[in-house]
Amino acid sequence: MKKRWICLFVENDVGVLARISGLFSGKSYNLSSLTVGTTEDRTVSRMTISLTSDDRTFEQVKKQLGRCVEVIKVVDYTDIAIHMKELMFVRINNCSDRDIDGIFKISQVFQVSVIDYSPETALIESVHTENRNNDLIALLEKCYANRIEIVRGGSVAVETLSIADR
């Protein structure tokens, strides 16, 4: 089993997201992340999908997606260089003044933003790779056990520019 990334360019129509996600659930494939947004062409949306699967299953997924009428293009990002980021919010509750100071120090080290805080609560925004966000969660859970709430958004990915393209 391997972590896989796939990018789909699809028609920007009502129901396309439901049909694509339905294809995954109908075949019992589990998605790790699904992010959708319109492109510079308002008639086209881009889906970034992350899943864990073996080679055979992943090839089957790509073929099935390629047969969907609404799918314009399927791009496999699994084995190519990409830039990938995940949006994550972490709320730390029941904070003392000392806790707030520690949160600001952690935010500097991890290069994340404290986007809101009150005397008892802090809200951190992180836009990093999944692994870096996991490292931040591990530290926050250790320092502020049973006081954190986590909201993770989908990941987005784009191909790395080759030297020839620069």
C-alpha positions, 0 to 999 in steps of 0.5 A: 500500500502506498500513498497516491496523488491524482489530479483531475480536471473535470467539467464544472457542473452540478453533481460532478463531485457527487459522481466522482466521490460516488465512484470511489465509495461504490468500489470501496476505495477510501479517500484520504483527501479530496479538494476541489476548486475552479480553475482559470477557466470557470467551466473547468474544476480541478480535483486533487485526490489523495488515497492509499492503495496498491498498484493494481487498484490504483491503475483501476481507479485511474481507468475508471476515472478516465472513462467518466464523461465529465473527466477532461484529464487525469494526472497521476502525481504519485511518482513525480515531484510536486508541491503539496500543502494542507490547510489545518486549524488547531484550537487550544482551549483552557490556556493559562498566560504561560500556555499562550506564551508557549503557543506563540513560541511554537508558532514561531518555530513551526512558522504557523500563525496564531490567527485568533486568541482570547485569554483562555483560547488560541487558534493556530493556522498552518499551511504546510505538508501533511507530515509537518502538520502531523509533527505540529499536532504531536507537539501540541498534543504533548504540551496541551493534552486533551485541550486541542481541537483539529480541523484539517482541510484537503491537500492541494498539489501542483507539479514542481517546475523542472529546471528547463521550465525556469 
